[in-house]
Structures are given as structure tokens and as C-alpha cells.
């Protein structure tokens, strides 16, 4: 009797990385591998770590430690757990917690002299180990550039600075949430104005370098299929069933795909980051995602931006 697979898609849990030997990879930028050490901007040393993760250390070409932490696997390079970054003088810059490649958990940012600038708590919606429907940030503590405590126990004023120690963001905080007026700056020029009430964005306006401006009521949004995620699930299930309708094999397995949603809504860089044992299922999944309808792109302050997306498929 021919089998039809029931596909359950979870935007949750991710794969455990396979064991790997220590290896060094030279990069031009981000995940772009350099074809030689001479044209590389930095290099990363990977080695097996606890809980099946892969530990990494990122160095500049002159061997200065820039970052260290752990990733799920070498296919996705998705960060997991605590990641530390460093200034060129060796002092700690950031301590950030990640879940499946997205910042989710505590973040501590430091001034170059070693003093804490701020401490916040972040939640990434719909990814990793949590089931939050909306991303959020809670502001706990802040020290300004003069060394004064201006935010404590979730009440006061938040100030963030760029690498030139110029003000990058400033706003009022009440009960750990943004409240009142917030402003952002890029090279000392106003880049956005936002108004909050008890953590809810009432309105915002961003300013481009060419004099343009955008109004928005959402700080950011994740990419999503046009017609909604449930409609997309139905498309994937129907397409998979059509592919296996004439196949007598009892195909089943778990797959995790990773792709980037472009600002146009098209999908690119589609790849399998956790393969099913049945190779045919992996090929089917790639083909289905490749031919999927366009998505709504992610947005940041009213502007469409590219964003990576993980899609686990559990086929039974």
C-alpha cells in the first residue's frame, strides 16, 4: 500500500553537531572562505566541544583573538551558548548568549577600558529552545561613558556607544522596558527616533544618509511566507506527497534546512544542515524549498533586510 507522509514542521530544536577533528579555515568575510591565506581577513580554529557542539576561536591575520564560543555545526555556523568578543587590546567587548544562531539570553557589553557599559536580556522569537511569539529586550543595567550608573534594576536611562565612543543609542527605561523617547545615531547624525509606552513601540521614524526617511510601527519583523506559515506548511506537505505518490518505499526521516530570505522575498543559499538517512528525502526537500512561493522579507525599522531562516522537517 502506498504511503503518504505526514509532515510536521517545527520552528524549534536544532541538530547536534557531529564530532570533528581540529581544523583551521581562512575567511574573506563572514562565511566566505578565502582561497588562500594571503587574501583572508581572518581565520577560525574549530575543534570538538562538549555536548556535541564545535568550539571555535576567531583570530585576525596577525593572530589577535577576536571571538570565541561554540557553533552547532560547520554547515550552518549557527552559534550556540555563550560567545565572547574582544577588543584589539585583549579586553572583553561582549558576552552574548545564543540559541541556534540568534541572540537569546543575557548580553553584557563592555567599554574598551574593561568597565561594563550595559546588561540586557534578549529573547528571540520562534527559534531555538523557546517558543516566544515576539522578540523582546529587557534593559537591566547601564553605565555611561563618564562611569556613572544611569540605569539600575530596570529603571533609568540607557546609553550605547560605538567604537569611537560616540553615542549610538539613548532612551528612557521603566520596569526593564523602553518608555518614552529613544534616539539612535550614526557617526553623530540622527538615524532614528522612536516613541514607546511600557515597551510597546507607538511610532518610529528612520533617516537615511541620502535624506530619505521611513515611518514604522514595528521595530523589526522576521521573514514569513506570503499567506502565512500554515499555508506554507500545507504547500510543503502537498509537494512532498506528490513526489512520493508513486514510490513504494517507506521513506521517513528528520531534515533541517537553512536558507536566506532576500529583500525581494526570494530564497537563496538553500542547504541541508542536518540530513535524513534517506538521501532521497534530502533531495526532495531541497527541490521543494527551491520552488516555493516568495516570502515576505524581514524588516528592520521599516526597511526590508536579508535574514537567514532554519526550517526543521520531521517526516513520519
N, C-alpha and C positions, 0 to 999 in steps of 0.2 A: 504494500500500500504506500502510495506516495506521501511523503511527509511535507508539511508546511511548517516553517519555523515561526515561532512566536518570538519577536524581538523586543527585549526590554532594554531601554536606553536609560542609563543613569548618568547624570552630571554629578559625579561623586567619585570617591576612591580612585586611586591610580595604581599603576604597576609597581612592583618591586624590581629594582634593577638587578640584572644578572651579575654574577661575580666577574670581575675583570682584573687583569694584571695592571700594574702601574704603567701609565703611558703619558707622553707629553705631546700636546698638539699646539702648533703655532697658528695664530689667527690674525686676519687683517682687521676685522671688526666684528663685534658680537659673535654670531655663529658662522661667520665666513672664514673658512680655513685658508691660510696662506699657502702658496705652492712652494715657498722656501722661507727660511728664517730671515733672509735679507729684506723681504717686503712685508714682514709681520710687524704688527703694532704691539702685540703682547703674546704670551704663551700661558698655557694652563697644564698643570700636572694633575692627572686623575689616578686614583687608587681605590681599591676595595675599602669599604667602611662598614660600620655596624648596621644591623637591621636591613642588610641588602642594598643600602644606598652606596653611592660612589662619592668619596671625598674629593675635593678639588682645591687647588691653590692657584690663584691667578697672579702672574708676575709681569712687570714691564720688561722690555727687552734688556734693560740694564739691571735686571734681577731684583727690582724693588717689589716687595709684596703689596699687591693692590686689594686682594679679596680672598676670602676662604670660606668654605662651607661644604654643603653636600647637595647632590642632584639625584634625581630618580634614575636616570639612565643617560647614556651618551646620544641617544636618538633625539630626545626632546630637550635635553639640557635644563629641564624644569627643576628649579631649586626647591629644597625641602628642609625644614628646620631652620636653625639659626645661621645667618650669613653675616660675616663681619667684613667691612671695608676699611681701608686705611688711607691716611694722608701720606704724602711723599716723605714726611719726616718720621714716619713709622707710627704716629699716634692713631688711635682708633677714630674712625669717622662715623660709621653707622653700625649698629647691631639690629638686624631686621629678621623677623621670623616669617617663613614662607610655608604655604600649603599648596603643593602641586603647581609651583611656578608663580604663584601670586602672593603678594604681601598680605599676610593674615596673622595677626598676633601683635606682640609688643614690638615697638620700634624706638630705639634710643639714638639720637643724633648728637654728635659732639662738635665743639669748636676745635680748631686746629691746635689750640694750646692744651687740649685734654679735658676742658670743662664741658659738662653736659649743656647742650642747647635746649633740647626738649625730649619729652617722653610721651608717646601716644599709643593707643590701642587701635588696631585695624581689623576689620572683618571683610573678607572678600566674598561676594555673593555667589552662591551656586556652585562653587568649586571646592575641591579638596574634601576635608573631613566635616565641614559644617554645611548646614542646609539653609543658610540665611538667604532671604529673597532680595535683600538690598545691601549693597556695600555701605560701610559706615566707618567713621573715625571718631574716637573719643580722645580728648585732649586732657592730659593729666598734669603735666609739669612743664615749665619753661623758664629759662634763664636768659636774659637779654645780653647783648654784646658787652654791656658795662659790668656784667657779673651780678646783676640784680635779679632776684626771684620775682617774676611778674605773673606767674600762673602756678597755683598750687592746689592740690586736691580738686582739680577740675573747675576752678574758678579764677578768673583774672584775664590776662591778655596773652595772646600767642604771637611770637615773632620768630620767623625763619629767615636765615641769611644765605646768600650764595657764596661761592668760593672766594669772591673778592670782599667778603664781609659786608656787602651791601644788603639792605632789607629786600627780601624776596616775597614775603607774605606777612600780613599782620591782621589780627582780628580779635574781637571780644569772645570770651568763652564763659558759659554759665552751665553749671551742672555737667561738665565734661563735653558740652556740645557747643558748636558755633552759635553765636547770638549777636544780633546787631550787624554792624558794618564790617566787612572784610575786604581787603585790598591786596592785589598782587603786583609785583614789579619785575621788569626785565631790563637789566642794565640801568636801573634807576628810573625807568619810564613806566608809567602806569599800564599794566597789562590786563587787569580785570577789576571789577567792582561787584561785590555780592552782598545781598541783604538776607539775614537769617532770623528765624524766630524759633527758639528751642530746638535747634538742629535742623529745622526744615528750611530749605532754600526757597525764599519768596521770589526773588528775581536776581538775575545776573547779567552783566554785560562785559564782553571781552573786546580788547582792542588790538588790531593787527599792526604790524610795523609799517604797512602802507597806508595807514589812516582809516582802514575799514573797522567796523565794529559789528558784534553779534549779540543779540539778546537771547537768553535761555532761562529755563526754569528747572533744568536738570544739570547738576554738576558733571555727571558722566553717565554713560549707559553702556551695557555690554552688547556685543553683536547678537542678533537673533534672526531666525528665519522669517521671511515675509509670510504672513498668515499665522504666525505663532509656532512655538516649539512642538505642540501636539500635532499640528498639521505636518510638520517636518518628520516627526516620528512615523506618521502614517505613510508618508512618501517612502521612507527608508524601508519599512516593513513590506510594503507592496512591491517595491522594486526588487527586494531580496527574494520574495516569494516567486515573482515572475522568473527570476534567474534559475531557481532550483526546481521549478514545477515539473520538469522532465528529468530530474535527477533522482535516482533511487537511493543514493547514499544518505545515511542518517547524519547529516552534517550538523555539527554544533561546536560552539567554542566562544571564547571571550576575546574581543579585539579592542584596542584603544587607538583611535586616530587623532592626529594633530594636524590642524590646518590654520591658515591665516585668512581672516575676512578682510578683504581690501576695502578702501573707501567707496569703491563702486558697488560693493556688495558681492563681487565675485570671490571665489575661494581659490587660494593658491598655496603652494608648498604643502600639498596633501601627502601625508605619510603615515605609515603604521608604526606606532611606538611600542605596542605590545601585540604580538602576532598570535593568532589562533593556531592550534596544532595542524588543522587542515588548511594547507596553503590556498586552496580554492576559495575559502571564505575571505581570506585577506584580499585576494584579487577582486572578489565581488564587492567588498566594502569600499575599496579604493575607487572602483568604477562608479559605484552609486553616488558617492560624495562628489566625484569629479563632475558628474552630470546633474547635480542637484540644482534646484532653482536658486536665484540670487537671494542673498540675505540683506537685512538692514545692518549697515556698519555700526561699529561702536562710535560713541561720540564723547568728546571732552570739551566742556564749556561751549556747547553748541556747534562744534566743528567735528566732522567725520574724521576718524583716525583708524589706522590698521590695528588689529588685535588678534592674537593667537587664541585658538579655541581647542579644547580637548573634548573628544566625544567617545566615551566607552560604550561598546555594544556587547551585550550579553545575549547570545542566541541559543535558545533551547527548543 
